[in-house]
Amino acid sequence: MTNDHLKITELPYCKPVRKWLTDRYGKQQGEIIWSKTKEQYDAYLPELPDYGGKKNGHAMAIYGGLLVFALYPSLPDQPPIEELKDFVQNLFMGPFVKLGRIFDLNRPFDIWLIDKVFRKSGNRDRKDALIYPEGFINVDEPYDGKNHVARYHFTKCPNAEFARKHDLLHVLPLMCNSDFFGIEMIHGTLIRCGTCGNSDICDYCVVGNKNPLAKKYEIVMDEGGFLVSKNVK
């Protein structure tokens, strides 16, 4: 197998990242930071395992995460991670904002449909894992049609593996926490007790935001900066 990794210019995030850098740091410094980001991204590539490049169903999640990992160390002021939250969640979850205009997880058909999407994605992930075992490891869970709950979980996440290896676990919540925002945009609630960055699994339990199950949890931030669902007693 060959490591056919995605170049930074193949990602759809370059333009919005450069705009954010210009808006925050000015055009001249923004371009300098962007050059450093590209250099750092390119420096990371040779050490990555074979994920399958474009063939991997989660290519954008893997290499988009790598872009964020290259960007943050390149910022001269090293701002608090929270200052990048809105930018990163809109960078990755923009499609969910548009989808929310027509999609509502409180409708039985829509939550059933999202389960079908999860299941199709999981089947693809499991096929990918046979060829590229260093990628995401997806575990399927049955759909709860009675309570309208869709769920699955990951036991391995390449972004978490990379963050742990490079002492960037403090940056990882930027990607993980975006999932809460994305599900919220389609009128849902993500119930997640942990990710591969702060737990053994990254769990996705999704319900409509009006589902009684959603009211049983509150979203809090743990000491590592990860959003987690805490049972309200």
VOGU-3710 file (C-alpha; in Angstrom, 3 decimals, decimal comma):
1> mtndhlkite> 0,000/0,000/0,000  1,134/3,559/-0,657  0,455/6,533/1,572  -1,545/8,704/-0,808  -2,186/11,537/1,636  -4,237/14,609/0,805  -2,262/17,783/0,221  -3,461/20,830/2,074  -4,523/22,436/-1,215  -6,891/19,511/-1,844
11> lpyckpvrkw> -8,943/20,397/1,230  -12,017/22,653/0,926  -11,027/24,574/4,055  -8,097/26,641/2,771  -10,082/29,709/1,702  -12,050/30,121/4,959  -8,908/29,509/7,030  -7,014/32,187/5,127  -9,940/34,609/5,524  -10,045/33,942/9,257
21> ltdrygkqqg> -6,311/34,573/9,511  -6,630/37,836/7,582  -9,560/39,003/9,697  -7,740/38,204/12,934  -4,129/39,086/12,131  -4,229/41,286/9,045  -3,374/40,302/5,488  0,429/40,384/5,733  0,749/38,475/9,009  -2,115/36,203/8,020
31> eiiwsktkeq> -0,220/35,079/4,928  2,913/34,450/6,990  0,921/32,279/9,400  -0,706/30,440/6,494  2,737/29,648/5,059  3,826/28,271/8,438  0,624/26,237/8,631  1,304/24,680/5,226  4,875/23,895/6,220  3,711/22,244/9,432
41> ydaylpelpd> 1,008/20,270/7,618  3,550/19,018/5,070  5,953/18,102/7,884  3,261/15,929/9,508  2,393/13,968/6,360  5,434/11,647/6,084  4,876/10,188/9,535  1,191/9,411/9,061  0,036/5,817/8,556  -1,825/4,837/5,407
51> yggkkngham> -5,408/6,075/5,766  -6,287/5,553/2,126  -6,221/9,237/1,178  -9,298/10,249/-0,790  -10,551/6,663/-0,727  -11,186/6,846/3,015  -14,788/7,800/3,788  -13,563/10,046/6,602  -10,785/11,723/4,627  -12,088/15,225/5,343
61> aiyggllvfa> -12,347/14,521/9,078  -8,811/13,119/9,195  -7,038/15,686/7,053  -9,254/18,566/8,165  -8,214/17,690/11,696  -4,587/17,647/10,592  -5,054/21,162/9,210  -6,265/22,394/12,601  -3,357/20,632/14,315  -0,982/22,428/11,940
71> lypslpdqpp> -2,756/25,776/12,289  -2,853/26,167/16,047  0,919/25,835/16,724  1,490/28,360/13,927  -0,546/31,100/15,641  1,909/33,610/17,147  -0,254/34,534/20,137  -1,335/30,963/21,014  -4,877/32,117/21,899  -7,120/30,144/24,255
81> ieelkdfvqn> -8,664/27,214/22,407  -12,149/28,602/23,101  -11,391/31,578/20,835  -11,251/29,224/17,842  -14,448/27,342/18,728  -16,921/29,236/16,540  -14,516/29,341/13,615  -13,762/25,598/13,659  -17,335/24,431/14,199  -18,541/26,560/11,296
91> lfmgpfvklg> -15,595/25,358/9,195  -16,584/21,709/9,573  -20,304/21,889/10,329  -21,473/24,538/7,876  -23,540/22,008/5,866  -25,538/21,154/8,989  -26,671/24,776/9,275  -28,202/24,582/5,798  -29,579/21,086/6,410  -31,380/22,324/9,507
101> rifdlnrpfd> -33,701/24,408/7,350  -35,372/21,276/6,035  -34,306/18,536/8,456  -35,653/18,072/11,991  -34,618/15,148/14,196  -37,820/15,523/16,199  -39,715/14,047/13,244  -39,798/10,215/13,390  -38,904/9,863/9,717  -35,936/12,204/9,997
111> iwlidkvfrk> -34,401/10,461/13,018  -34,972/7,121/11,281  -33,250/8,526/8,204  -30,244/9,761/10,170  -29,899/6,252/11,583  -29,799/4,940/8,013  -27,073/7,464/7,213  -25,124/6,371/10,310  -25,536/2,729/9,335  -24,384/3,302/5,755
121> sgnrdrkdal> -21,408/5,317/6,967  -20,571/2,604/9,521  -20,631/-0,118/6,901  -18,240/1,913/4,784  -16,004/2,550/7,815  -15,794/-1,152/8,579  -14,784/-1,913/5,004  -12,170/0,842/5,166  -10,835/-0,536/8,455  -10,037/-3,881/6,840
131> iypegfinvd> -7,718/-2,115/4,408  -6,638/0,880/6,499  -6,654/-0,274/10,147  -5,145/2,974/11,404  -8,314/4,883/10,505  -11,613/5,104/12,344  -12,999/1,931/13,931  -16,792/2,171/13,853  -19,074/-0,028/15,984  -22,710/-0,311/14,952
141> epydgknhva> -25,527/-0,142/17,505  -29,207/-1,007/16,903  -31,759/1,679/16,192  -34,232/2,316/18,998  -37,403/2,905/16,991  -39,628/3,036/20,051  -37,741/5,939/21,646  -36,410/7,394/18,372  -32,738/7,075/19,260  -29,914/6,626/16,720
151> ryhftkcpna> -26,491/5,581/17,976  -23,058/4,173/17,159  -19,555/4,630/18,508  -15,897/4,714/17,544  -13,274/2,716/19,402  -10,432/4,306/17,463  -10,012/7,818/16,091  -6,931/8,879/14,103  -7,341/12,489/15,255  -7,143/11,404/18,893
161> efarkhdllh> -4,162/9,155/18,141  -2,350/12,015/16,420  -3,173/14,516/19,167  -1,906/12,179/21,860  1,338/11,492/19,987  2,058/15,182/19,370  0,962/16,590/22,727  -2,020/18,304/21,081  -4,861/16,849/23,147  -5,727/20,395/24,225
171> vlplmcnsdf> -6,508/21,181/20,550  -8,564/18,039/19,891  -11,771/19,374/21,559  -12,089/21,876/18,714  -13,003/18,970/16,439  -14,851/16,764/18,923  -17,018/19,535/20,367  -18,140/20,585/16,894  -20,313/17,460/16,767  -22,604/18,942/19,414
181> fgiemihgtl> -23,043/22,062/17,289  -23,714/20,073/14,114  -26,426/17,930/15,700  -27,956/21,013/17,329  -28,287/22,631/13,903  -30,585/19,805/12,750  -32,769/20,199/15,866  -31,175/17,330/17,710  -29,245/16,615/20,880  -26,007/14,660/20,994
191> ircgtcgnsd> -25,686/12,603/24,153  -21,993/11,800/24,502  -20,211/10,665/27,643  -16,751/10,721/26,113  -14,534/10,702/23,036  -11,401/8,772/22,133  -9,504/11,753/23,531  -10,855/11,461/27,071  -12,414/7,988/27,168  -12,194/4,517/25,652
201> icdycvvgnk> -14,861/5,262/23,027  -16,393/8,189/21,178  -20,125/7,663/21,454  -22,835/9,105/19,257  -26,309/8,888/20,775  -28,596/11,219/18,855  -32,172/12,227/19,611  -34,445/15,124/18,718  -34,010/18,098/21,024  -37,621/17,675/22,184
211> nplakkyeiv> -37,136/13,996/23,005  -37,615/13,319/26,759  -34,205/11,620/26,798  -32,544/14,908/25,851  -33,946/16,537/28,977  -32,201/13,972/31,173  -28,750/15,302/30,286  -26,868/18,541/30,461  -23,767/19,372/28,471  -20,735/20,289/30,561
221> mdeggflvsk> -17,041/20,799/29,830  -14,546/18,469/31,463  -11,064/19,413/32,656  -9,606/18,621/29,232  -11,948/20,984/27,390  -14,182/18,241/25,996  -17,943/18,687/26,062  -19,631/15,704/27,704  -23,213/14,795/28,572  -23,928/14,547/32,271
231> nvk> -27,025/12,803/33,595  -29,283/15,188/35,471  -30,561/13,549/38,633
//
